[in-house]
């Protein structure tokens, strides 16, 4: 059409064109930063040498790739800001670093490579400089802040940075996802959290991540850091618009616990995803509170309370003996649940009795015992064998039923179930059990296992090798046997459930 300008194209087409241009600019741009090294010697110095410090952050590469696009027109400028600022990572500055005397203009780095005798100096910058500058930028230019969709804060765990994080986030009117230190759940007041969640706003916060780490002892001892305002329990703090909650990382300083999740569950009625992993301070009680409050909307549940020093799974906690809650039944009553990875105190065949569930993909269940045997004092082997056999049969039937629906529909993904119990891994669909049976071989006088077949599932944390290179000795520790052979060995007392 004569006279058609590029800005007259549909916005989707224009966006694709500009995205391709930004990709080409990123390829031709600067992707590495430079530094200087100068070993200090007692009797003099040697010449300074250049070296490559590391890759430029992705956010900086994206910002550089749209520099020319931003300067073209207002339409392209808005697209460029949305493209470059959609995701932001803010990290605490590591002080006492040696920086090269090089221009801040990264486009001039090619000239720097030609310098034969570089010079440099130690530079100390405020550790929270990136946070301060970002907060000031968003406060002075709100039209820039509205382009931010996701933002991560890493390393800001002290009280003096809390308000700056809240102020930075509050300027981002279209923010969907935020990852913040867990300490803000303690030190933030009700007004701070109400503005962060924006439950009554047209663009409420949809994803919240609480990241925990172990902090230095001197920070733990400061009185300003030891504050708990219990904001989630306030009636003004509303989590009802939140779709995704993630709690990640182990810490011993005022960690997130069951009481916090129960307080959040008071209003969190629309969660679609729950991720609780790599921490040991949240038990099954806190998880159940969230499941009950968002039972009709949940699609993903991940509860893997691994310890921080490896893949050993911590105790998932227990319910009171007089509790009427049956977790297996509760999970099957979630109508939209699809993905499940769970650490449970007990499990039984009831978990797989409902064939109308929409579960798909890999389903992993870590359990300590079987539900029918939980509160029994004297448990005989026959009860153990029967309960475990029913559980494995129910899981196998559900997997086969899901596989049938997968063949009938392109939208239904097949279901693969794994159990982690008694330091063994059970795969019901293949009818196999993986574990270390060296003691069982001794107690059975070499009757079990009948044949030796090495397994590559384990032994790290009873959850697989996790891509680690095993030695020949470690490989030989774990074997795979048939399910029926394992049940016979269990009935004979050669292997047992840890109850």
N, C-alpha and C positions, 0 to 999 in steps of 0.2 A: 504494500500500500504506500503510495507516494506521501512523503512528509512524515512518515512514522518515526518517532524518536524512540530511543532505547527505553526511556522511562515510561513510555506508553505500553510496553509489554506487560502482560500479567505479572504480578509480583513474584509468583512462584518461579517463573522463567527467569526473571531478572535476578532473583536470589541465587539460582543455580549458576548463572553466568558469573556473578560476582564471587561465588564460592570457588569456582574453578580458577578465577584470576588470583584469588588469595592463596590457593594451593601452589600455583606456579611461583608466586612471590615468596612463599615460605621456603621452597626448594632453593631459590637463589639467595635467600637471606642468610644472616649469621646464625649459626646453630651451636657455636662453641665459644666459651669465654676463656680469657687468658689470665695467667698470673705470673708471679716471679718467685724464684727460689734463691735464697742466699744463705748457705750453711755458715754458721758463726764458728770461727776458729779462734783459739787462744792467742795466736801470734799473727793476726792479720786476716784479710778477707780474700775470698776468691771471687772472680767475676760473677755477676748475677746471670742466671739463666732463665729463659722463658719456658713456660710449660702450659699445656692445655688444662685448665681447671676442671672443666666438665661441660655438659650440654646446657644450653640456654633453656630456661623453663618454657613449657608449651604455651603458657599465657603470654609470655613476652614475644615468642615467635608469632603467635596469632596477631598480637598488637602490631608488630612490625609489618606483617604481611598485608595489612589494610591501611597503611599510612597514606599511600597515594589515593586510595579509594575514599578515605575520610575527607580529603580535601577537594573532592570533585563537585558535589552538590549536596543539598540537605537530605535528599532521599538516600543517596549512597552513604552519607555520613551516619544516618540512623541505622542502616543495615550493618555498616562496619562496626559500630559500637555494640550492637546486639551480637554480632559474630565474635568479637574479641572479648567481650565482658560477660558472656553467658555464664562462664564458670571461672571462679576466682579462688586461688589458693593463697592464703596469707601465712607465712612462716616466721617464727622468731629469728631475729638476726643472730648469727654466731659471732661473737665479738673476738677481738684480737686476731684478725685475719690480715694477711699481707695482700695488698692490692697493687696492681700495676698502675703506674701513672699513665693512664690511657683515657682517651676521651669517652664520655658517656654515650656518644653517638656510635652505635654498634655498626653502622654502615662504614665507618672508617677503620674497622678492624683489619682490613686487608693491608692498609698502609702500616699498621703496627707490626705486621709480620716482617716488614723490611728493616725494622730497626735493629742494628747490630749491637748496640750498647744500651739496653733498657735500664731504667732506674725505678726504684719503688720505695715504699715506706710502710710502716705499720699504721693501720688506721683503725680507730675504735669508733664505732657508731652506736647510738642507743639501741638496745636490744629490741625495742618495740617501735622502731622507726617506721617499718612498713605498715603497721597497724595505725599509727598516728597519721601518716600521710594519706592512707586510704580513707580514714574517718573524716579528715579535713576535706579531701576531694569530694566525697559524697555529700558532705554537708554544704559545701559551696556550690556544687553543680548537681542538683538533684535530677536534672535531665539525663545525666550520665548514670546515676545510681539506678534509675528505673530499668535499665537494660540488664541488670544482673539477675540471673535465675538461680544459680547455685553458688554457695560460698563455703569454704572450709577454713577453719582457724586451727593452727597447729603450733603448740609451744607456749600459749598464753594462759598460764594456770594460776597466776597471782591475782590478788584482789585489785591491784591498780589497773589492770587491763579489762576488768569485767565491764565497766561502764562504757569504755570505748568500743568494745565488741557489740554491746547492746545498741549504742548510738549508730554504729556502722550498719548493722542489720536493719534498724528501723528506717534508715534512709532508702533502703531497697524495697520500693513499694510493690514490685512484681516478683519478689523472691519466693521460690517454691521449695527450696531445699537448703538446709543449713547444718553444718557439722561444727559443734562447739565443745569446749572442755566440759567435763562432767561437773567441775567446781561451780559453774554458773547455775546449776540446778540448786546448789546450796546457797550461794551468796546473792543471787538475784532476788529482788522482791516481787511482790504480786504485780505491780504496775509494769515492771520490766518484762515479765513473762506474758502478761496480757497483750502488750504491744508486739512482742515477738511472734506470738501465735496468730494474732489478728483473726480471731474466730468469727467476728461479726463483719469482717471486711469482705469486699468482693473478690479479693485475691488472698485468701488465707494461706498460712504456711502448711505445706503438705507433707514434708519429710523432715524429721528431726533425728540427728545423730549425736549421741553423747559419747565422747572419746575419753577414755581413762588411761593414765600412765602413772608410773611411780615417780614422785617428785623428790627433790633433795630434802634432807632432814631440816636444814635451816629454814626452808619455806614452810615445812609442816609446823614448826614451832612458832611462827609469827602469828600473833593474836588476830590480826586483820584477815588472815586466811582461814582461821578457825571459826567461821560464821556459818550458821544454818538458819535461813529465814523461812524455811518450809513453805516455799511459794506454791508447789503443786497442790497443797491442801487448802489453799485460799479459794473462796467461791468465785473470784473474778478470773481465775486462771482456767481457761477452757481449752481442752484438747480435742473437742468434738470434730473439728475439721481436719485433724491430722490423719493422713493415709498411711504413713510409714514411720515406724519407730525402730531405731537401732541403738543398742548399747554395746560398746565394744571396748575391750582393754581392761586389764587387771590393775588395781591399785589398793593400797592399804590406808590411804588418806581419805576419810569421809566418802567411801565408795557408794555407788548407787546400789540400793538394796530392795528387798521385797516391799518394805513400807512405801518406798517411792513409787514403785509400779502400781501398788494398790491405790495410792493417791491419784496417779495419772489415770488409772482405769475408771475412776469415778465419773469422768467426763469423756474419756476416749472411747466413743461408741462407734466410730467409723473406720477403725484401723483395717488396712488391707494387708500390710506386711509387718511382721514382728521379727527382728533379728537380735538375738542376745547371744553373744559368743565371746570366747577368750576372757572370761572373768568367772570368779567363783563366789561372788557375793549375792547373786540372785538365784534363788531356788525355784522349785516348781510352783511354790505358792504364789509368787509374784507373776509368773507366767499364766497361771490359771486365772488370776484376776483379770488380766488383759484379754484372754480368750473368752471369758464369760461376757465381758462388756462389748466385745466386737464380734461375737459369734457369727452373725449374719453376713458380715462383710469380709472376713479374713480369707486371704488367698494363699499367703506364704507364712509359715512358721519355722523359724530356725532357732533352736535352743541348744547350744553346744558350749557348756561352761568349762572350756579347757583352761588349764593353768597356764601362766605366762611363760613357764620355763620349758614347755614342750607340748606334746599332744596327749598327755595323760588327762582323761576326763575326770572332773571333780564329782563329788557326790551331788546328785541333783536335788537333794532334799526330800522330805517326806511330809505327807499330810497327817493331820491328827487321826488317831485310831477311830474316833467317833465321827469323822467327816463323812458326809453323804455323797461327796463328789467322786465320781468314777471317771478318771481322766480319759480312759479308752473310749467310753461312751460319749464324753463331751466332745472329743475330736471328731468322731463320726457324725455328730450333729451339726457340724459347720457346713452349710450347704455349698459354699463357694471355695472351700479349701482345695488347693491343687498341689502345692509343694510343701513337704514336711521333712524336717530333720530335727530330731527331738531326743533329749535325755530325760528319761522317766525313772521314777523309783521302781515301778512295776509295770508289767505289760501282760496282756492275755489275748485270747482269741477274739474277744469282743471288739478289739480295735479294727478287725478286718471282717466283721460280720455284715456290715452294710455295703452291699455291692452297688449302691447308687451313688457312692462318693465319686468325686471328680479328680481324685489323686492321679498324678502322672509323673513320669521321669523317675529319678532315683529317690527312694524313700529310705531313710536311715533312722533306726531306733536304737538307742543305747539304754539298757535297763539293768537294774541290779537283781531283780527277782521276778517272779510270776505273781500276778494278782491273787489267784486262789490260795497261794501259800504265804501271803504277806504276813499275816498275824497268827499263823499257826506255830505252836512251840515245837511239837513233835511231827516232823514231816517225813514220811517214808519215801523210799525211792519210787515206788509205783505211782504215787501222786505226782511226783516230779516228772516222771516220764510221760504220764497221761496229759498233764497240763502243757508241757513243752510240745508234745506231738500235736495236740489240738491247735496250738498257736501256729506251728509251722504249716499245718494243713490249711488253716484258714487264710494265712498269708499267700500260700501257693494258689488257692482257689481264686482269691481276689486278683492276683497277678494274671492268671489265665483269663479271667473274665475281662480284665482291662485290655489284654492283648487281643481278644476277640472284638471288642469295641474299636480298637485301633485299626483293625483290618477293615471294619465296616465304615469308618469315618476317617477322613484325612486330618481332622482337627483334634482327635483324641490320641495322645501320646501314650505308649505302653508304659507299664509300671514295673520297676525293678526294686525289690525290697531286700534290705539287709538288716540283720540283728547283730548287736554287739553285747554279748552276755557271757559271764563266766570266763572272761579272757579268751573268748572264741568269737568267730564271725560266722553267722548262719546265713546261707543264701537259699531260701526255700524253693525258688523256681527251678534251680539246678539240683536241689536235693543234696547239697554238700555243706560240710562244716570245716572251717579252717581254724587251726590252733596249734599250740605246743603240747603234744601228747607224749613227751618223753617220760614223765612220771607214770602216766597210764600204761605205757609199755612195760615198765618195771613191775607195777602192781599186778598186771595181767599175765606175767611170764611170757611176754611177747605174743600174746593172743590178740592184742589190740594196739595199733591198727594191724589188720591182716597184711596189707601191702603199704609200702612207703611211697607216697606221692608228695613232692615238695609243693608248698604254696607260696605265692608272692603277696598275700594279703597279711600284712603285719611285719614285725611285731610291735611297731611304734604306736603306743597309746591305744591298742586294740582297735585301731581304725585304719589300718593300711600302711603302706610303706611311704606314702606321701612323696614319691619321686626320689627317695634316697637310694644311694648305691649301697646295696647290702653286701657284706662279706659272705664267703661260702659257709662259714659257721652260722651266721644269722639266718641264711636261707634254709639251712637244714633244720633249724629249730621249729619252723612252722610247716605243718603238713595239712593235707586236705583228705577227708574221709567222707564216706557216704552218710547221709542223714540217718538211715536205718541202723547202720553199724554203730553210729554214735549213741543212738537210743538204747541199743542192746548193751553197750559198754556202760551206759549210765545206769541201766537196770541191774547190771552186775557189780556196780560200785567202783568201777575203774575210773570213771569221771563223775563229777558231781556239780550241781548248781551251787554257787556261792550265795547262800541265803542268810 
